Amino acid sequence: MEPLLVYPYPVPADLAQALGRADLTYIGVRDDVEATRKEPENGWSGAVLVAEDDPDAALALAKVLRDRDYPLEPLVIVLRSDQLPVLEGEDGLYDDFVLAPLNHRELDARLRRQFVRLGRSERSDLVVHGDLVLNLETYQAAIAREPLTLTYMEYELLKFLAQHPGKVFTREALLNRVWGYEYYGGARTVDVHVRRLRAKLGEEHANLIQTVRSVGYRFGQTRWSS
């Protein structure tokens, strides 16, 4: 799993200790500029924003992270009990909150509950998104516990998309990232494989792979999808 975004930097000692005891990796940022500059290639796994010293700044950063093309989640706010009123009317800016002083078990439990809600697995050999499960070691796939019979490239395409939920990829980008730079087939190859995957996923789950008109394809729904 990619590291968590943590605000502020330097990371408060109690939060660093709590994340360390929960065996969660993280990177501290000072502001939204650093959040973008330091973001891992595959994106942040989530964010923990400490609002104790400057709740306005923490919520302003939360708004930036939520207003992105692919809103960051889960997003957890850390604050004191007397600061709870600042969260009123701001439900869309966070997924959960933890009260200070921090208890590492509570923080760990709340974050992992959010990971489960988002269909993420802690097992590095599995990719899980709702009813879809991909086993990266055995190259097996299942939807709603029913095995899927996929060709090698169908599996590779589905795996790549499922590992980047919510992100939009052009056909050309998918050709490069899945088939490789040395592949000389046209963009129609992607369309054919997407059509086959949708058929195999079945009517109920075919919309896991969405067409973004005039752009390409996206796996899953963003927070702003209807």
MDAnalysis code that builds the backbone (N, CA, C; Angstrom):
import MDAnalysis as mda
import numpy as np

u = mda.Universe.empty(678, n_residues=226, atom_resindex=np.repeat(np.arange(226), 3), trajectory=True)
u.add_TopologyAttr("name", ["N", "CA", "C"] * 226)
u.add_TopologyAttr("resid", np.arange(1, 227))
u.add_TopologyAttr("resname", ["MET", "GLU", "PRO", "LEU", "LEU", "VAL", "TYR", "PRO", "TYR", "PRO", "VAL", "PRO", "ALA", "ASP", "LEU", "ALA", "GLN", "ALA", "LEU", "GLY", "ARG", "ALA", "ASP", "LEU", "THR", "TYR", "ILE", "GLY", "VAL", "ARG", "ASP", "ASP", "VAL", "GLU", "ALA", "THR", "ARG", "LYS", "GLU", "PRO", "GLU", "ASN", "GLY", "TRP", "SER", "GLY", "ALA", "VAL", "LEU", "VAL", "ALA", "GLU", "ASP", "ASP", "PRO", "ASP", "ALA", "ALA", "LEU", "ALA", "LEU", "ALA", "LYS", "VAL", "LEU", "ARG", "ASP", "ARG", "ASP", "TYR", "PRO", "LEU", "GLU", "PRO", "LEU", "VAL", "ILE", "VAL", "LEU", "ARG", "SER", "ASP", "GLN", "LEU", "PRO", "VAL", "LEU", "GLU", "GLY", "GLU", "ASP", "GLY", "LEU", "TYR", "ASP", "ASP", "PHE", "VAL", "LEU", "ALA", "PRO", "LEU", "ASN", "HIS", "ARG", "GLU", "LEU", "ASP", "ALA", "ARG", "LEU", "ARG", "ARG", "GLN", "PHE", "VAL", "ARG", "LEU", "GLY", "ARG", "SER", "GLU", "ARG", "SER", "ASP", "LEU", "VAL", "VAL", "HIS", "GLY", "ASP", "LEU", "VAL", "LEU", "ASN", "LEU", "GLU", "THR", "TYR", "GLN", "ALA", "ALA", "ILE", "ALA", "ARG", "GLU", "PRO", "LEU", "THR", "LEU", "THR", "TYR", "MET", "GLU", "TYR", "GLU", "LEU", "LEU", "LYS", "PHE", "LEU", "ALA", "GLN", "HIS", "PRO", "GLY", "LYS", "VAL", "PHE", "THR", "ARG", "GLU", "ALA", "LEU", "LEU", "ASN", "ARG", "VAL", "TRP", "GLY", "TYR", "GLU", "TYR", "TYR", "GLY", "GLY", "ALA", "ARG", "THR", "VAL", "ASP", "VAL", "HIS", "VAL", "ARG", "ARG", "LEU", "ARG", "ALA", "LYS", "LEU", "GLY", "GLU", "GLU", "HIS", "ALA", "ASN", "LEU", "ILE", "GLN", "THR", "VAL", "ARG", "SER", "VAL", "GLY", "TYR", "ARG", "PHE", "GLY", "GLN", "THR", "ARG", "TRP", "SER", "SER"])
u.atoms.positions = np.array([
    [0.846, -1.195, 0.000],
    [0.000, 0.000, 0.000],
    [0.884, 1.248, 0.000],
    [0.470, 2.251, -0.768],
    [1.234, 3.492, -0.837],
    [1.174, 4.229, 0.511],
    [2.117, 5.149, 0.755],
    [2.118, 5.861, 2.043],
    [0.944, 6.812, 2.190],
    [0.641, 7.132, 3.433],
    [-0.369, 8.118, 3.762],
    [0.216, 9.519, 3.636],
    [-0.609, 10.459, 3.232],
    [-0.252, 11.875, 3.322],
    [-0.551, 12.316, 4.747],
    [0.419, 12.967, 5.384],
    [0.225, 13.431, 6.761],
    [0.529, 14.922, 6.833],
    [-0.352, 15.655, 7.470],
    [-0.179, 17.102, 7.677],
    [-0.295, 17.376, 9.170],
    [0.549, 18.245, 9.733],
    [1.564, 19.077, 9.085],
    [2.930, 18.400, 9.069],
    [3.904, 19.129, 8.567],
    [5.301, 18.722, 8.620],
    [6.082, 19.807, 9.348],
    [6.935, 19.467, 10.318],
    [7.246, 18.124, 10.798],
    [6.021, 17.429, 11.396],
    [5.965, 16.122, 11.229],
    [4.839, 15.334, 11.726],
    [4.879, 15.334, 13.253],
    [3.751, 15.675, 13.899],
    [3.712, 15.665, 15.361],
    [4.181, 14.328, 15.914],
    [4.926, 14.376, 17.006],
    [5.548, 13.170, 17.551],
    [4.523, 12.102, 17.914],
    [3.365, 12.512, 18.479],
    [2.384, 11.499, 18.884],
    [1.773, 10.807, 17.671],
    [1.586, 11.554, 16.573],
    [1.047, 10.944, 15.363],
    [2.076, 10.016, 14.729],
    [3.316, 10.446, 14.682],
    [4.378, 9.603, 14.125],
    [4.480, 8.298, 14.898],
    [4.374, 8.406, 16.226],
    [4.444, 7.204, 17.056],
    [3.231, 6.298, 16.809],
    [2.040, 6.899, 16.690],
    [0.822, 6.114, 16.473],
    [0.870, 5.397, 15.127],
    [1.320, 6.094, 14.084],
    [1.396, 5.486, 12.761],
    [2.461, 4.396, 12.728],
    [3.572, 4.641, 13.431],
    [4.627, 3.638, 13.498],
    [4.163, 2.373, 14.202],
    [3.441, 2.533, 15.304],
    [2.955, 1.365, 16.051],
    [1.881, 0.630, 15.267],
    [1.187, 1.346, 14.392],
    [0.175, 0.710, 13.547],
    [0.790, 0.145, 12.266],
    [2.117, 0.297, 12.114],
    [2.843, -0.210, 10.950],
    [2.319, 0.402, 9.653],
    [2.054, 1.706, 9.681],
    [1.570, 2.428, 8.509],
    [2.644, 3.408, 8.047],
    [2.979, 3.386, 6.770],
    [3.967, 4.309, 6.232],
    [3.307, 5.643, 5.889],
    [4.091, 6.717, 5.929],
    [3.522, 8.050, 5.708],
    [4.601, 9.006, 5.238],
    [4.144, 10.135, 4.663],
    [5.027, 11.227, 4.263],
    [4.387, 12.531, 4.725],
    [5.128, 13.345, 5.440],
    [4.611, 14.613, 5.928],
    [4.671, 15.697, 4.866],
    [3.674, 16.574, 4.858],
    [3.662, 17.699, 3.909],
    [3.326, 18.978, 4.655],
    [3.798, 20.101, 4.113],
    [3.534, 21.412, 4.705],
    [2.264, 22.057, 4.153],
    [1.945, 21.735, 2.878],
    [0.808, 22.387, 2.224],
    [0.409, 21.598, 0.989],
    [-0.555, 22.138, 0.220],
    [-1.047, 21.427, -0.963],
    [0.018, 21.327, -2.054],
    [0.944, 22.284, -2.104],
    [2.011, 22.226, -3.100],
    [2.888, 21.010, -2.847],
    [3.280, 20.812, -1.587],
    [4.083, 19.633, -1.256],
    [3.271, 18.354, -1.407],
    [1.963, 18.421, -1.164],
    [1.115, 17.247, -1.331],
    [1.159, 16.756, -2.768],
    [1.223, 17.681, -3.703],
    [1.316, 17.318, -5.120],
    [2.718, 16.867, -5.480],
    [3.707, 17.609, -4.994],
    [5.103, 17.310, -5.361],
    [5.572, 15.974, -4.816],
    [5.129, 15.619, -3.622],
    [5.593, 14.394, -2.979],
    [4.694, 13.192, -3.242],
    [3.613, 13.383, -3.988],
    [2.667, 12.282, -4.184],
    [3.310, 11.115, -4.918],
    [3.168, 9.888, -4.392],
    [3.725, 8.701, -5.055],
    [3.104, 8.500, -6.436],
    [3.781, 7.736, -7.274],
    [3.312, 7.497, -8.640],
    [1.903, 6.921, -8.660],
    [1.601, 6.032, -7.730],
    [0.285, 5.402, -7.690],
    [-0.688, 6.125, -6.762],
    [-0.320, 7.308, -6.326],
    [-1.215, 8.102, -5.480],
    [-1.061, 7.799, -4.005],
    [-1.619, 8.678, -3.195],
    [-1.619, 8.468, -1.746],
    [-2.623, 7.380, -1.381],
    [-2.337, 6.643, -0.324],
    [-3.311, 5.645, 0.147],
    [-4.397, 6.296, 0.988],
    [-4.194, 7.533, 1.397],
    [-5.150, 8.259, 2.221],
    [-4.445, 9.439, 2.854],
    [-5.117, 10.102, 3.779],
    [-4.522, 11.270, 4.428],
    [-4.963, 11.353, 5.877],
    [-4.051, 11.806, 6.714],
    [-4.349, 12.114, 8.114],
    [-3.932, 13.556, 8.343],
    [-4.898, 14.410, 8.634],
    [-4.631, 15.838, 8.818],
    [-4.865, 16.211, 10.272],
    [-3.841, 16.772, 10.904],
    [-3.945, 17.186, 12.301],
    [-4.417, 18.633, 12.340],
    [-5.558, 18.852, 12.997],
    [-6.165, 20.181, 13.030],
    [-6.015, 20.871, 14.384],
    [-5.257, 20.284, 15.288],
    [-5.166, 20.819, 16.654],
    [-4.646, 22.255, 16.679],
    [-3.534, 22.518, 15.990],
    [-2.903, 23.836, 16.064],
    [-3.547, 24.856, 15.127],
    [-3.990, 24.397, 13.947],
    [-4.543, 25.319, 12.958],
    [-5.657, 24.620, 12.176],
    [-6.851, 24.539, 12.760],
    [-7.944, 23.827, 12.085],
    [-8.321, 24.423, 10.739],
    [-8.224, 25.739, 10.596],
    [-8.566, 26.362, 9.312],
    [-7.633, 25.884, 8.201],
    [-6.343, 25.810, 8.513],
    [-5.371, 25.360, 7.512],
    [-5.588, 23.887, 7.171],
    [-5.882, 23.073, 8.174],
    [-6.108, 21.646, 7.938],
    [-7.334, 21.425, 7.065],
    [-8.416, 22.156, 7.330],
    [-9.632, 22.007, 6.524],
    [-9.444, 22.580, 5.121],
    [-8.639, 23.626, 4.994],
    [-8.357, 24.182, 3.670],
    [-7.606, 23.154, 2.824],
    [-6.661, 22.443, 3.440],
    [-5.943, 21.397, 2.718],
    [-6.893, 20.255, 2.367],
    [-7.784, 19.908, 3.309],
    [-8.764, 18.853, 3.040],
    [-9.613, 19.206, 1.823],
    [-10.003, 20.467, 1.713],
    [-10.823, 20.899, 0.577],
    [-10.056, 20.738, -0.737],
    [-8.780, 21.097, -0.737],
    [-7.965, 20.942, -1.947],
    [-7.870, 19.470, -2.334],
    [-7.659, 18.615, -1.353],
    [-7.503, 17.185, -1.622],
    [-8.802, 16.559, -2.119],
    [-9.930, 17.113, -1.691],
    [-11.225, 16.597, -2.124],
    [-11.645, 17.160, -3.474],
    [-11.134, 18.330, -3.830],
    [-11.545, 18.984, -5.072],
    [-10.729, 18.536, -6.277],
    [-9.819, 17.602, -6.087],
    [-9.013, 17.112, -7.202],
    [-9.880, 16.293, -8.162],
    [-9.359, 16.047, -9.363],
    [-10.081, 15.216, -10.325],
    [-10.385, 13.850, -9.731],
    [-9.456, 13.331, -8.937],
    [-9.665, 12.075, -8.219],
    [-9.539, 12.386, -6.731],
    [-10.655, 12.715, -6.075],
    [-10.619, 13.142, -4.670],
    [-9.916, 12.121, -3.780],
    [-9.068, 12.605, -2.904],
    [-8.314, 11.721, -2.024],
    [-9.208, 11.183, -0.913],
    [-9.185, 9.876, -0.751],
    [-9.866, 9.234, 0.354],
    [-9.164, 7.914, 0.672],
    [-9.205, 7.451, 1.925],
    [-9.902, 8.102, 3.032],
    [-9.117, 9.287, 3.590],
    [-9.845, 10.205, 4.182],
    [-9.249, 11.383, 4.794],
    [-9.740, 11.468, 6.231],
    [-8.791, 11.414, 7.156],
    [-9.100, 11.403, 8.588],
    [-8.554, 12.667, 9.236],
    [-9.394, 13.312, 10.040],
    [-9.013, 14.530, 10.748],
    [-8.711, 14.200, 12.208],
    [-7.638, 14.764, 12.735],
    [-7.294, 14.622, 14.157],
    [-7.499, 15.972, 14.828],
    [-8.293, 15.989, 15.881],
    [-8.550, 17.255, 16.582],
    [-8.977, 16.985, 18.013],
    [-9.037, 18.044, 18.822],
    [-9.476, 17.916, 20.214],
    [-11.008, 17.937, 20.278],
    [-11.526, 17.433, 21.366],
    [-12.985, 17.373, 21.508],
    [-13.614, 18.770, 21.480],
    [-12.896, 19.779, 22.021],
    [-13.456, 21.124, 22.021],
    [-13.440, 21.774, 20.635],
    [-12.764, 21.121, 19.660],
    [-12.703, 21.658, 18.310],
    [-13.747, 21.030, 17.380],
    [-14.531, 20.107, 17.880],
    [-15.502, 19.408, 17.038],
    [-16.441, 20.350, 16.275],
    [-16.826, 21.496, 16.847],
    [-17.719, 22.395, 16.092],
    [-17.177, 22.822, 14.724],
    [-15.843, 22.805, 14.527],
    [-15.303, 23.238, 13.227],
    [-15.677, 22.251, 12.118],
    [-16.090, 21.026, 12.498],
    [-16.455, 20.028, 11.492],
    [-17.916, 20.115, 11.078],
    [-18.693, 20.916, 11.783],
    [-20.112, 21.022, 11.462],
    [-20.306, 21.571, 10.052],
    [-21.103, 20.867, 9.266],
    [-21.366, 21.277, 7.895],
    [-20.251, 20.972, 6.917],
    [-19.230, 20.233, 7.371],
    [-18.074, 19.934, 6.508],
    [-17.952, 18.438, 6.233],
    [-19.066, 17.731, 6.239],
    [-19.025, 16.272, 6.104],
    [-18.309, 15.814, 4.841],
    [-18.411, 16.586, 3.761],
    [-17.788, 16.172, 2.512],
    [-16.284, 16.280, 2.500],
    [-15.699, 16.903, 3.531],
    [-14.247, 17.118, 3.547],
    [-13.477, 16.018, 4.262],
    [-14.172, 15.105, 4.912],
    [-13.458, 14.055, 5.633],
    [-14.316, 12.797, 5.714],
    [-13.661, 11.664, 5.978],
    [-14.355, 10.388, 6.096],
    [-14.520, 9.957, 7.548],
    [-13.626, 10.409, 8.411],
    [-13.692, 10.056, 9.827],
    [-12.816, 11.042, 10.589],
    [-12.962, 11.031, 11.920],
    [-12.099, 11.866, 12.746],
    [-11.676, 11.076, 13.975],
    [-10.548, 11.485, 14.528],
    [-10.010, 10.855, 15.739],
    [-9.697, 11.964, 16.727],
    [-10.066, 11.759, 17.970],
    [-9.823, 12.769, 18.990],
    [-8.430, 12.637, 19.593],
    [-7.807, 13.779, 19.828],
    [-6.533, 13.825, 20.534],
    [-6.817, 13.866, 22.035],
    [-5.910, 13.308, 22.870],
    [-4.651, 12.662, 22.506],
    [-4.873, 11.335, 21.786],
    [-3.997, 11.045, 20.837],
    [-4.155, 9.897, 19.960],
    [-3.957, 8.572, 20.681],
    [-4.788, 7.621, 20.301],
    [-4.591, 6.231, 20.689],
    [-4.275, 5.473, 19.403],
    [-3.113, 4.858, 19.331],
    [-2.688, 4.253, 18.067],
    [-3.625, 3.148, 17.615],
    [-4.240, 2.435, 18.562],
    [-5.164, 1.360, 18.181],
    [-6.420, 1.935, 17.535],
    [-6.906, 3.048, 18.080],
    [-8.100, 3.656, 17.499],
    [-7.807, 4.201, 16.104],
    [-6.668, 4.895, 15.957],
    [-6.307, 5.433, 14.650],
    [-6.157, 4.311, 13.634],
    [-5.480, 3.245, 14.018],
    [-5.282, 2.095, 13.137],
    [-6.626, 1.497, 12.728],
    [-7.520, 1.312, 13.701],
    [-8.820, 0.695, 13.422],
    [-9.658, 1.560, 12.486],
    [-9.653, 2.867, 12.709],
    [-10.466, 3.761, 11.880],
    [-9.932, 3.826, 10.449],
    [-8.612, 3.866, 10.294],
    [-8.040, 3.894, 8.950],
    [-8.322, 2.593, 8.210],
    [-8.121, 1.482, 8.880],
    [-8.308, 0.193, 8.201],
    [-9.782, -0.060, 7.890],
    [-10.676, 0.457, 8.708],
    [-12.102, 0.346, 8.389],
    [-12.411, 1.098, 7.103],
    [-11.760, 2.249, 6.925],
    [-11.954, 3.006, 5.705],
    [-11.359, 2.280, 4.490],
    [-10.221, 1.627, 4.681],
    [-9.624, 0.863, 3.581],
    [-10.564, -0.261, 3.146],
    [-11.177, -0.923, 4.114],
    [-12.133, -1.988, 3.794],
    [-13.329, -1.407, 3.051],
    [-13.813, -0.253, 3.508],
    [-14.957, 0.393, 2.848],
    [-14.652, 0.684, 1.388],
    [-13.408, 1.043, 1.112],
    [-13.014, 1.402, -0.252],
    [-12.605, 0.194, -1.083],
    [-12.711, -0.994, -0.477],
    [-12.395, -2.208, -1.218],
    [-10.920, -2.474, -1.392],
    [-10.092, -1.949, -0.487],
    [-8.654, -2.168, -0.584],
    [-8.252, -3.315, 0.324],
    [-7.267, -4.048, -0.103],
    [-6.797, -5.191, 0.661],
    [-5.387, -4.940, 1.161],
    [-5.085, -5.428, 2.359],
    [-3.729, -5.302, 2.882],
    [-2.810, -6.372, 2.310],
    [-3.380, -7.381, 1.662],
    [-2.554, -8.424, 1.064],
    [-2.016, -7.924, -0.263],
    [-0.696, -7.925, -0.407],
    [-0.079, -7.389, -1.610],
    [-0.342, -8.253, -2.833],
    [-0.764, -9.535, -2.615],
    [-1.001, -10.411, -3.750],
    [-2.448, -10.371, -4.223],
    [-3.272, -9.519, -3.607],
    [-4.668, -9.397, -4.003],
    [-4.995, -7.958, -4.377],
    [-5.833, -7.818, -5.405],
    [-6.447, -6.534, -5.725],
    [-7.940, -6.726, -5.539],
    [-8.532, -5.938, -4.647],
    [-9.948, -6.111, -4.325],
    [-10.676, -4.794, -4.592],
    [-11.764, -4.881, -5.331],
    [-12.614, -3.716, -5.556],
    [-14.054, -4.195, -5.526],
    [-14.718, -3.979, -4.408],
    [-16.090, -4.458, -4.267],
    [-16.162, -5.957, -4.446],
    [-16.944, -6.429, -5.422],
    [-17.108, -7.865, -5.672],
    [-15.976, -8.457, -6.499],
    [-15.113, -7.601, -7.033],
    [-14.027, -8.088, -7.885],
    [-12.787, -8.397, -7.058],
    [-12.205, -9.575, -7.283],
    [-10.965, -9.976, -6.608],
    [-10.003, -10.514, -7.656],
    [-8.793, -9.970, -7.674],
    [-7.740, -10.451, -8.564],
    [-6.601, -10.984, -7.712],
    [-6.178, -12.210, -7.979],
    [-5.032, -12.796, -7.287],
    [-3.819, -12.635, -8.183],
    [-2.867, -11.802, -7.772],
    [-1.722, -11.472, -8.609],
    [-0.717, -12.612, -8.699],
    [-0.758, -13.547, -7.760],
    [0.186, -14.661, -7.780],
    [-0.297, -15.786, -8.688],
    [-1.600, -16.042, -8.656],
    [-2.129, -17.170, -9.420],
    [-2.779, -16.754, -10.739],
    [-2.880, -15.440, -10.968],
    [-3.535, -14.910, -12.169],
    [-4.994, -15.366, -12.256],
    [-5.622, -15.527, -11.099],
    [-7.035, -15.859, -11.060],
    [-7.838, -14.593, -10.796],
    [-9.068, -14.587, -11.280],
    [-9.969, -13.460, -11.062],
    [-11.358, -13.992, -10.776],
    [-12.099, -13.245, -9.959],
    [-13.468, -13.640, -9.631],
    [-14.306, -12.396, -9.432],
    [-15.570, -12.499, -9.763],
    [-16.522, -11.423, -9.533],
    [-17.703, -12.011, -8.782],
    [-18.016, -11.428, -7.632],
    [-19.077, -11.946, -6.772],
    [-18.855, -13.432, -6.509],
    [-17.585, -13.816, -6.298],
    [-17.159, -15.175, -5.982],
    [-17.269, -16.148, -7.142],
    [-17.630, -15.641, -8.312],
    [-17.688, -16.490, -9.503],
    [-16.403, -16.307, -10.305],
    [-15.681, -17.410, -10.617],
    [-14.422, -17.290, -11.370],
    [-14.638, -16.671, -12.744],
    [-13.670, -15.863, -13.169],
    [-13.680, -15.281, -14.506],
    [-12.632, -15.985, -15.357],
    [-12.995, -16.315, -16.573],
    [-12.043, -16.909, -17.507],
    [-11.534, -15.809, -18.432],
    [-10.300, -15.385, -18.194],
    [-9.733, -14.246, -18.919],
    [-8.490, -14.667, -19.676],
    [-8.276, -14.051, -20.831],
    [-7.001, -14.220, -21.519],
    [-5.930, -13.436, -20.749],
    [-4.688, -13.669, -21.119],
    [-3.588, -12.987, -20.425],
    [-3.741, -11.472, -20.499],
    [-4.013, -10.939, -21.696],
    [-4.094, -9.494, -21.836],
    [-5.380, -8.931, -21.227],
    [-6.449, -9.692, -21.245],
    [-7.661, -9.245, -20.557],
    [-7.380, -9.093, -19.064],
    [-6.675, -10.068, -18.514],
    [-6.323, -10.010, -17.089],
    [-5.413, -8.813, -16.813],
    [-4.409, -8.607, -17.657],
    [-3.474, -7.507, -17.453],
    [-4.180, -6.159, -17.520],
    [-5.097, -6.013, -18.453],
    [-5.829, -4.750, -18.573],
    [-6.719, -4.531, -17.358],
    [-7.450, -5.574, -16.954],
    [-8.326, -5.450, -15.793],
    [-7.513, -5.159, -14.535],
    [-6.380, -5.820, -14.393],
    [-5.516, -5.592, -13.225],
    [-5.034, -4.151, -13.179],
    [-4.562, -3.646, -14.310],
    [-4.058, -2.274, -14.338],
    [-5.156, -1.281, -13.976],
    [-6.320, -1.432, -14.573],
    [-7.425, -0.511, -14.285],
    [-7.842, -0.595, -12.821],
    [-7.946, -1.818, -12.293],
    [-8.390, -2.002, -10.910],
    [-7.377, -1.455, -9.911],
    [-6.108, -1.395, -10.305],
    [-5.074, -0.851, -9.418],
    [-5.051, 0.674, -9.443],
    [-5.816, 1.274, -10.357],
    [-5.870, 2.735, -10.457],
    [-7.329, 3.198, -10.519],
    [-8.127, 2.854, -9.519],
    [-9.559, 3.191, -9.574],
    [-9.798, 4.701, -9.607],
    [-10.759, 5.090, -10.431],
    [-11.129, 6.492, -10.506],
    [-10.303, 7.324, -11.463],
    [-9.160, 6.802, -11.910],
    [-8.295, 7.576, -12.795],
    [-8.646, 7.293, -14.253],
    [-8.612, 8.329, -15.069],
    [-8.960, 8.211, -16.476],
    [-7.687, 7.993, -17.299],
    [-7.722, 6.998, -18.187],
    [-6.587, 6.711, -19.058],
    [-7.038, 6.765, -20.512],
    [-6.252, 7.420, -21.348],
    [-6.529, 7.398, -22.771],
    [-6.218, 6.009, -23.319],
    [-6.725, 5.722, -24.503],
    [-6.423, 4.441, -25.135],
    [-4.922, 4.303, -25.375],
    [-4.292, 5.392, -25.777],
    [-2.852, 5.361, -26.034],
    [-2.068, 5.066, -24.751],
    [-2.508, 5.673, -23.649],
    [-1.830, 5.423, -22.371],
    [-1.975, 3.958, -21.961],
    [-3.163, 3.394, -22.168],
    [-3.373, 1.987, -21.833],
    [-2.532, 1.075, -22.714],
    [-2.415, 1.403, -23.988],
    [-1.551, 0.613, -24.871],
    [-0.113, 0.617, -24.359],
    [0.359, 1.792, -23.953],
    [1.735, 1.896, -23.472],
    [1.936, 1.194, -22.140],
    [0.990, 1.368, -21.222],
    [1.165, 0.850, -19.862],
    [0.857, -0.639, -19.749],
    [-0.057, -1.141, -20.560],
    [-0.466, -2.546, -20.448],
    [0.194, -3.413, -21.520],
    [0.140, -2.969, -22.779],
    [0.723, -3.756, -23.863],
    [2.219, -3.497, -24.016],
    [2.656, -2.298, -23.638],
    [4.072, -1.973, -23.720],
    [4.400, -1.078, -24.888],
    [5.486, -0.352, -24.758],
    [5.879, 0.634, -25.769],
    [6.235, -0.012, -27.110],
    [6.568, -1.299, -27.098],
    [6.977, -1.962, -28.331],
    [5.779, -2.530, -29.099],
    [4.584, -2.392, -28.537],
    [3.400, -2.910, -29.213],
    [2.941, -1.901, -30.264],
    [2.667, -2.407, -31.474],
    [2.341, -1.508, -32.577],
    [0.873, -1.572, -32.983],
    [0.053, -2.250, -32.204],
    [-1.371, -2.315, -32.515],
    [-2.040, -0.965, -32.300],
    [-3.215, -0.805, -32.869],
    [-3.927, 0.453, -32.753],
    [-4.801, 0.522, -31.523],
    [-5.401, 1.700, -31.313],
    [-6.243, 1.937, -30.144],
    [-7.459, 1.019, -30.121],
    [-7.850, 0.505, -31.288],
    [-9.001, -0.386, -31.344],
    [-8.770, -1.635, -30.483],
    [-7.511, -2.015, -30.323],
    [-7.187, -3.167, -29.474],
    [-7.745, -2.974, -28.067],
    [-7.608, -1.764, -27.535],
    [-8.115, -1.474, -26.194],
    [-9.636, -1.601, -26.169],
    [-10.294, -1.037, -27.166],
    [-11.752, -1.096, -27.215],
    [-12.258, -2.535, -27.246],
    [-11.583, -3.369, -28.034],
    [-11.990, -4.773, -28.147],
    [-11.855, -5.481, -26.798],
    [-10.735, -5.249, -26.119],
    [-10.516, -5.906, -24.828],
    [-11.481, -5.391, -23.762],
    [-11.789, -4.109, -23.793],
    [-12.759, -3.569, -22.843],
    [-14.124, -4.190, -23.083],
    [-14.516, -4.317, -24.347],
    [-15.814, -4.915, -24.665],
    [-15.881, -6.357, -24.165],
    [-14.812, -7.102, -24.356],
    [-14.783, -8.492, -23.889],
    [-14.826, -8.564, -22.361],
    [-14.082, -7.677, -21.706],
    [-14.083, -7.670, -20.249],
    [-15.475, -7.359, -19.707],
    [-16.144, -6.385, -20.279],
    [-17.485, -6.035, -19.826],
    [-18.431, -7.219, -19.976],
    [-18.305, -7.936, -21.075],
    [-19.162, -9.098, -21.294],
    [-18.905, -10.167, -20.234],
    [-17.640, -10.366, -19.894],
    [-17.297, -11.399, -18.914],
    [-17.639, -10.975, -17.490],
    [-17.588, -9.672, -17.213],
    [-17.978, -9.185, -15.889],
    [-19.477, -9.321, -15.676],
    [-20.230, -9.344, -16.764],
    [-21.674, -9.498, -16.657],
    [-22.378, -8.163, -16.565],
    [-23.658, -8.191, -16.851],
    [-24.444, -6.952, -16.903],
    [-24.380, -6.164, -15.602],
    [-24.399, -6.860, -14.474],
    [-24.426, -6.170, -13.177],
    [-23.138, -5.423, -12.890],
    [-22.016, -5.923, -13.404],
    [-20.712, -5.341, -13.066],
    [-19.995, -4.722, -14.267],
    [-20.609, -4.743, -15.430],
    [-19.954, -4.217, -16.629],
    [-19.575, -2.754, -16.482],
    [-20.367, -2.001, -15.697],
    [-20.091, -0.566, -15.550],
    [-18.908, -0.288, -14.634],
    [-18.212, -1.326, -14.150],
    [-16.957, -1.084, -13.434],
    [-15.963, -0.380, -14.352],
    [-16.041, -0.695, -15.653],
    [-15.173, -0.035, -16.631],
    [-16.021, 0.976, -17.373],
    [-15.801, 2.234, -17.105],
    [-16.619, 3.301, -17.668],
    [-15.910, 3.976, -18.834],
    [-16.692, 4.327, -19.840],
    [-16.167, 5.095, -20.961],
    [-16.257, 6.582, -20.643],
    [-15.146, 7.281, -20.758],
    [-15.121, 8.725, -20.591],
    [-15.057, 9.317, -21.996],
    [-16.161, 9.883, -22.430],
    [-16.306, 10.310, -23.809],
    [-15.164, 11.222, -24.268],
    [-14.641, 10.921, -25.424],
    [-13.562, 11.687, -26.076],
    [-12.234, 11.606, -25.332],
    [-12.163, 10.746, -24.305],
    [-10.906, 10.621, -23.558],
    [-10.429, 9.176, -23.544],
    [-11.153, 8.306, -22.857],
    [-10.708, 6.927, -22.724],
    [-11.566, 6.157, -21.755],
    [-10.912, 5.513, -20.778],
    [-11.637, 4.656, -19.849],
    [-11.229, 4.937, -18.399],
    [-12.164, 4.626, -17.505],
    [-11.942, 4.773, -16.064],
    [-12.538, 3.561, -15.370],
    [-11.837, 3.063, -14.363],
    [-12.330, 1.938, -13.571],
    [-12.989, 2.457, -12.307],
    [-14.197, 1.992, -12.026],
    [-14.897, 2.422, -10.825],
    [-15.444, 3.819, -10.976],
    [-15.989, 4.320, -9.885],
    [-16.601, 5.644, -9.897],
    [-15.821, 6.583, -9.005],
    [-15.765, 7.847, -9.413],
    [-15.195, 8.869, -8.554],
    [-16.257, 9.311, -7.564],
    [-15.846, 10.080, -6.592],
    [-16.801, 10.622, -5.610],
    [-17.876, 11.445, -6.299],
    [-17.537, 12.033, -7.475],
    [-18.492, 12.941, -8.132],
    [-19.328, 12.253, -9.193],
    [-19.131, 10.924, -9.376],
    [-19.930, 10.235, -10.381],
    [-21.376, 10.151, -9.952],
    [-22.277, 10.178, -10.918],
    [-23.702, 10.069, -10.611],
    [-24.074, 8.617, -10.425],
])
